[in-house]
Amino acid sequence: MCSSNSNTRQWLFLSWLLAGGTPAFAQTDEIQVYDGELAAPGQFTLTLHNNFTPKGRREADFPGGVIAAHSLSGVPEFAYGVTGWFEAGAYLPVYTRTADGHFLFDSAKLRALFAVPHAAERKWFYGVNFELSYNTPHWETSRYSAEMRPIFGVHLGRMTLIVNPILDWSFDGLSNLDFSPAVRAAYTVNERWTFSLEHYADYGPVRHLQASGDLAQTAFAVVDYSHGGGGVEFGIGHGLNRAGDDLVIKLMLNHDLSSGSP
């Protein structure tokens, strides 16, 4: 009986994650839900983020901004394990290849990730990631911006549920903090393969959250393949209303630069 009640609670929690928040999606360099895993102390890793929009919005989010349709955005992300609970990282350069073939420099970012050690081995895990960005005018309306990304997750057997209640800030007053949560429900087949559903949202400033009907909605189906020297993550996203992009493809390639393995 207890097992049945536990399973019911798990599926209710999963349903809340996938349906409770209204996902949104905008042009970005990083489509990812953070899971709290850290590079080991002294380990140096590289992740290549690549996002392509074969079918998307043909108007920019703001005057002079990047048009999503047929654009490719990406960034190399370098990370270094400082301690068992702290990882430092840098994104450089964030770039876009526009539909007409022009390459644009978009941004550069620094980040600091703090998390409970060995998150993958714990039932409950948590952490927080901080980012500071320098932006060009076509990428964001603010020259400088910051992000705080709390990480809360639970392992339920082969199932993993993660919430990132993200707060974005453009240094224009704390009342203008933007709330953009992301969630992930993942099923691990074995040590190499994981399948997931991801959900992204942007509710606007916390002082005046937007109605769900005014937001773009996008969901991603994702597959992860891991090996000793790194891994691959591939996902296909679909906008659920006219405010989102009809088709977005993401590809993340991760490699441990310290291992020397291919």
C-alpha positions in Angstrom: 0.0 0.0 0.0 2.8 2.4 0.9 4.5 1.6 -2.4 1.3 2.4 -4.3 0.9 5.7 -2.5 4.5 6.6 -3.2 4.2 5.9 -6.9 1.0 8.0 -7.1 2.8 10.9 -5.4 5.7 10.6 -7.9 3.4 10.7 -10.9 1.4 13.6 -9.5 4.7 15.5 -9.0 5.7 14.7 -12.6 2.3 15.9 -13.9 2.7 19.1 -12.0 6.1 19.7 -13.5 4.9 19.0 -17.1 1.6 20.8 -16.9 1.7 23.2 -14.0 4.0 25.8 -15.6 3.5 27.3 -19.0 6.7 26.9 -21.1 8.1 29.6 -23.2 11.1 29.8 -25.5 13.1 32.6 -27.0 16.4 32.9 -29.0 19.1 31.7 -26.7 22.6 30.1 -26.7 21.8 27.5 -24.0 18.8 25.2 -24.0 19.5 23.1 -20.9 18.1 22.1 -17.5 20.9 22.0 -14.9 21.2 18.8 -13.0 23.7 19.8 -10.3 26.5 17.6 -11.6 30.0 19.2 -11.3 33.3 18.6 -12.9 35.6 16.8 -10.4 38.3 19.0 -8.8 41.0 19.6 -11.4 38.8 18.4 -14.3 38.5 20.6 -17.3 35.5 20.1 -19.7 34.2 21.6 -22.9 30.6 21.6 -24.0 29.6 22.8 -27.4 26.0 24.2 -27.5 24.3 24.3 -30.9 20.7 25.4 -31.5 19.1 25.6 -35.0 15.6 26.8 -35.8 14.4 25.3 -39.1 10.9 26.8 -38.7 10.4 29.7 -36.4 9.4 33.3 -35.8 10.2 35.7 -38.6 10.1 38.8 -36.4 12.7 39.7 -33.8 11.7 39.9 -30.1 12.7 43.6 -30.1 13.8 46.1 -32.7 17.2 45.1 -34.2 17.2 41.7 -32.5 18.0 38.3 -34.0 15.3 36.7 -36.1 14.9 33.1 -35.0 13.8 31.5 -38.3 16.6 29.6 -40.0 19.2 30.9 -37.5 21.9 28.9 -35.8 23.1 29.9 -32.3 25.7 28.4 -30.2 28.7 28.7 -27.8 31.6 26.8 -26.5 31.3 26.4 -22.7 34.5 25.8 -20.7 34.2 24.5 -17.1 36.7 23.7 -14.4 36.1 21.8 -11.2 37.5 23.9 -8.4 36.3 21.9 -5.4 33.9 19.1 -4.8 31.0 21.7 -4.5 32.2 24.5 -6.8 32.6 24.6 -10.6 33.7 27.7 -12.6 32.8 28.3 -16.2 33.0 30.6 -19.2 31.0 30.9 -22.4 32.9 32.5 -25.2 32.0 33.4 -27.8 28.2 33.3 -28.0 27.4 33.5 -31.7 24.6 33.4 -34.3 24.6 32.5 -37.9 21.6 34.3 -39.4 19.3 33.1 -42.1 21.2 35.2 -44.7 24.6 33.7 -43.7 26.0 36.4 -41.5 28.0 35.4 -38.4 27.3 37.7 -35.3 29.1 37.9 -32.0 26.3 37.9 -29.4 27.7 37.7 -25.9 30.3 36.4 -23.5 29.4 34.9 -20.0 31.1 33.9 -16.8 29.4 31.5 -14.4 29.8 29.9 -11.0 28.0 26.7 -10.1 27.6 25.6 -6.5 26.0 22.2 -5.8 25.9 19.4 -3.3 28.7 17.0 -4.1 27.9 13.8 -6.0 24.4 14.8 -7.0 23.9 11.8 -9.2 24.4 9.5 -6.2 21.9 11.2 -4.0 18.1 10.9 -3.8 17.6 14.6 -3.3 20.1 17.1 -4.7 20.3 20.9 -5.0 22.5 23.8 -6.0 22.6 27.2 -7.6 24.3 28.6 -10.7 25.2 32.3 -11.2 26.0 33.9 -14.6 27.2 37.3 -15.6 26.8 38.3 -19.3 28.2 41.0 -21.6 25.7 41.4 -24.5 25.6 43.0 -27.9 22.5 45.1 -28.8 21.1 42.6 -31.2 21.2 39.8 -28.6 19.7 41.6 -25.5 18.4 45.0 -24.8 20.8 45.4 -21.8 24.5 45.5 -22.2 25.0 43.6 -19.0 22.7 40.9 -17.5 22.8 38.3 -14.8 21.1 35.0 -14.1 20.5 33.1 -10.9 19.5 29.4 -11.5 18.5 27.4 -8.4 18.6 23.6 -8.9 16.2 21.2 -7.1 16.0 17.6 -8.1 15.1 14.1 -6.9 16.0 10.6 -8.1 13.1 8.2 -8.1 14.6 4.9 -9.2 15.2 5.3 -13.0 13.2 8.6 -13.0 14.8 11.9 -12.3 12.8 15.1 -11.8 14.5 18.5 -11.9 13.3 22.1 -11.5 15.4 25.2 -12.3 13.3 28.3 -11.1 15.5 30.8 -13.0 15.6 34.5 -12.2 17.1 36.9 -14.9 18.2 40.4 -14.1 19.3 43.4 -16.3 20.6 45.5 -13.4 17.5 47.8 -13.7 16.1 47.3 -10.2 15.2 44.2 -8.3 11.5 44.7 -9.1 12.3 43.8 -12.7 13.6 40.3 -12.0 12.3 38.0 -14.7 11.0 34.5 -13.7 11.7 31.9 -16.3 11.6 28.3 -14.8 12.7 25.2 -16.6 11.9 21.6 -15.7 13.1 18.2 -16.8 11.6 14.7 -16.4 14.2 12.0 -17.3 14.2 8.3 -17.5 17.5 6.5 -17.4 17.6 3.3 -19.5 21.2 2.4 -18.5 24.5 4.1 -17.8 24.7 5.3 -21.3 21.2 6.2 -22.5 18.6 8.7 -21.0 15.4 10.0 -22.4 13.8 13.2 -21.2 11.0 15.7 -21.6 11.9 19.3 -20.9 9.7 22.3 -20.3 10.8 26.0 -20.6 8.9 29.1 -19.4 9.1 32.9 -19.1 6.5 34.5 -16.9 8.0 38.0 -17.1 8.8 40.3 -14.1 8.1 38.8 -10.7 6.2 41.9 -9.8 3.8 41.4 -12.6 3.7 37.8 -13.9 2.1 37.4 -17.3 -1.0 35.4 -18.0 -0.2 32.0 -19.4 -2.1 32.7 -22.6 0.3 35.5 -23.5 3.4 33.3 -23.4 5.1 31.2 -26.0 5.1 27.5 -25.2 7.7 25.0 -26.2 8.4 21.5 -25.1 11.5 19.3 -25.9 12.0 15.6 -26.3 15.6 14.8 -25.5 18.0 11.9 -25.7 21.3 11.7 -23.9 24.2 9.4 -24.7 27.1 9.3 -22.2 30.5 7.7 -22.4 33.7 7.8 -20.4 35.1 10.9 -22.1 31.9 12.9 -22.4 28.5 12.7 -24.1 26.0 13.9 -26.5 22.6 15.5 -25.9 20.1 15.9 -28.8 16.7 17.4 -28.5 13.7 18.5 -30.7 11.5 21.2 -29.6 8.0 22.3 -30.8 6.2 25.5 -30.0 2.7 24.9 -28.7 1.2 28.1 -29.9 1.8 30.9 -32.4 4.1 32.8 -30.1 6.7 30.0 -30.1 8.9 28.5 -32.8 7.4 25.5 -34.7 10.7 23.5 -34.7 13.9 23.9 -32.8 16.8 21.5 -32.7 19.4 21.4 -30.0 22.7 19.5 -29.9 25.2 19.5 -27.0 28.6 17.8 -27.3 30.5 17.4 -24.1 34.1 16.3 -23.7 36.4 15.9 -20.8 39.6 17.7 -21.8 41.5 16.3 -18.9 41.0 12.6 -19.8 42.8 12.6 -23.1 40.3 10.1 -24.4 38.5 10.7 -27.8 
